[in-house]
Amino acid sequence: MNETRTVLSKGELALAALRRAVEKAQRQQVVTEHDLRQLTTQLEAAGLLNGVPSDADQEWTPILEADPNLALAIVRAELEKSMRRMLNELPEARDVQHVLLLLLKRNRLDETQFDALTATIAVLNSAVHGAVIDRSASAWARETGLRILARQSAQ
């Protein structure tokens, strides 16, 4: 029997992982404290939480504490903006998934960071699209979200 092997490029593998994460997030109607703890663990393992929020970042605190969905939506929007700045070519990237793929392809993110950010964006997208969000999300956005953003803006 002849075994046929399919060799996938780094980008194709990344796109497949991204699609799985997006599909999971679209099915997920509730974001729990457990989900947020898992994201934090994944982000820490990827080295994406070593940023220290600046005084300017701290100005987000009252807004982040107001509403959990709004808090995660703000982190989502600010994270995408910072990733687009990393590309230095805004028009080229169509959406956040494309931004992540371009950052991976250009070696601005390693695979662990790509996976962690893909999972994070998927959960944050759930919040943007009306998922039921645990109240702990406001604290997560204030503590973990601001650290992600601080690390991204330092690059």
C-alpha positions as CSV (number, residue, x, y, z in Angstrom):
1,M,0.0,0.0,0.0
2,N,1.4,3.4,-1.0
3,E,1.1,5.9,1.8
4,T,0.5,9.4,0.5
5,R,1.8,12.2,2.8
6,T,0.5,15.6,2.6
7,V,3.1,18.2,3.5
8,L,1.5,21.4,4.8
9,S,3.3,24.7,5.0
10,K,3.6,26.6,8.3
11,G,1.0,29.0,7.0
12,E,-1.5,26.2,6.1
13,L,-1.0,24.6,9.5
14,A,-1.5,27.9,11.2
15,L,-4.6,28.6,9.2
16,A,-6.1,25.2,10.1
17,A,-5.5,25.9,13.8
18,L,-7.0,29.4,13.4
19,R,-10.1,28.0,11.8
20,R,-10.6,25.4,14.6
21,A,-10.2,28.1,17.2
22,V,-12.7,30.4,15.4
23,E,-15.2,27.6,15.0
24,K,-14.9,26.7,18.7
25,A,-15.5,30.3,19.7
26,Q,-18.5,30.6,17.4
27,R,-20.1,27.6,19.1
28,Q,-19.2,29.0,22.6
29,Q,-22.0,31.0,24.0
30,V,-20.6,31.5,27.5
31,V,-17.1,32.6,28.5
32,T,-16.3,31.4,32.0
33,E,-13.7,32.3,34.6
34,H,-12.1,28.9,33.8
35,D,-11.8,29.9,30.1
36,L,-10.0,33.1,31.1
37,R,-7.7,31.2,33.4
38,Q,-6.8,28.9,30.6
39,L,-6.0,31.8,28.3
40,T,-3.8,33.4,31.0
41,T,-1.9,30.1,31.3
42,Q,-1.4,29.9,27.6
43,L,-0.4,33.5,27.2
44,E,2.1,33.2,30.1
45,A,3.6,30.1,28.5
46,A,4.0,32.0,25.2
47,G,5.8,34.9,27.0
48,L,3.1,37.3,26.1
49,L,2.4,38.6,29.6
50,N,5.7,40.2,30.5
51,G,4.5,43.7,29.7
52,V,4.0,46.2,32.5
53,P,1.0,48.5,31.9
54,S,1.8,52.2,31.7
55,D,-0.1,55.0,33.4
56,A,-1.8,55.5,30.0
57,D,-2.9,51.9,30.0
58,Q,-4.3,52.3,33.5
59,E,-6.6,55.0,32.3
60,W,-8.7,52.1,30.8
61,T,-9.4,50.7,34.2
62,P,-12.8,52.5,34.9
63,I,-14.1,51.5,31.5
64,L,-12.8,47.9,31.8
65,E,-14.6,47.6,35.2
66,A,-17.9,48.8,33.8
67,D,-19.1,45.8,31.8
68,P,-17.4,42.4,31.2
69,N,-18.4,42.3,27.5
70,L,-17.2,45.8,26.9
71,A,-14.0,45.1,28.7
72,L,-13.2,42.1,26.5
73,A,-14.3,44.0,23.4
74,I,-11.9,46.8,24.2
75,V,-9.0,44.4,24.8
76,R,-9.9,42.7,21.5
77,A,-9.9,46.0,19.5
78,E,-6.7,47.3,21.1
79,L,-4.9,44.0,20.6
80,E,-5.8,44.0,16.9
81,K,-4.5,47.6,16.6
82,S,-1.2,46.8,18.2
83,M,-0.7,43.7,16.0
84,R,-1.5,45.8,12.9
85,R,1.2,48.3,14.0
86,M,3.6,45.4,14.2
87,L,3.0,44.7,10.5
88,N,3.7,48.3,9.5
89,E,1.5,47.7,6.5
90,L,-2.2,48.2,7.5
91,P,-3.8,47.8,4.1
92,E,-2.3,44.4,3.5
93,A,-4.1,42.7,6.3
94,R,-7.9,42.2,5.8
95,D,-8.9,41.0,9.3
96,V,-7.4,39.9,12.6
97,Q,-6.9,36.3,11.4
98,H,-4.9,37.5,8.4
99,V,-2.9,39.8,10.7
100,L,-2.0,36.8,12.9
101,L,-1.0,34.7,9.9
102,L,1.2,37.5,8.5
103,L,2.9,38.0,11.8
104,L,3.6,34.3,12.0
105,K,4.8,34.2,8.4
106,R,7.1,37.1,8.9
107,N,8.5,35.5,12.1
108,R,7.2,38.4,14.3
109,L,5.3,35.7,16.3
110,D,6.5,32.1,17.0
111,E,4.0,29.3,16.9
112,T,3.4,29.3,20.6
113,Q,2.6,33.0,20.6
114,F,0.4,32.5,17.5
115,D,-1.6,29.8,19.2
116,A,-2.0,31.8,22.4
117,L,-3.1,34.9,20.5
118,T,-5.4,32.9,18.3
119,A,-7.2,31.4,21.3
120,T,-7.4,34.8,23.0
121,I,-8.9,36.5,19.9
122,A,-11.4,33.7,19.6
123,V,-12.6,34.2,23.2
124,L,-12.6,37.9,22.8
125,N,-14.6,37.6,19.6
126,S,-17.2,35.7,21.6
127,A,-17.6,38.7,23.9
128,V,-17.9,41.0,20.9
129,H,-20.6,38.9,19.4
130,G,-22.8,38.8,22.6
131,A,-21.7,35.7,24.5
132,V,-22.6,35.5,28.1
133,I,-19.5,36.7,29.9
134,D,-18.5,35.9,33.5
135,R,-18.2,39.0,35.8
136,S,-14.5,38.0,36.3
137,A,-13.9,39.1,32.7
138,S,-13.6,42.7,33.9
139,A,-10.8,41.8,36.3
140,W,-9.2,39.6,33.6
141,A,-9.2,42.5,31.1
142,R,-7.8,44.9,33.7
143,E,-5.0,42.6,34.8
144,T,-4.2,40.2,32.0
145,G,-5.5,42.2,29.0
146,L,-3.5,45.3,29.9
147,R,-0.4,43.1,30.3
148,I,-0.9,41.7,26.8
149,L,-1.3,45.2,25.4
150,A,1.7,46.5,27.2
151,R,3.9,43.7,25.9
152,Q,2.6,44.2,22.3
153,S,3.1,48.0,22.4
154,A,6.7,47.4,23.6
155,Q,7.6,45.5,20.4
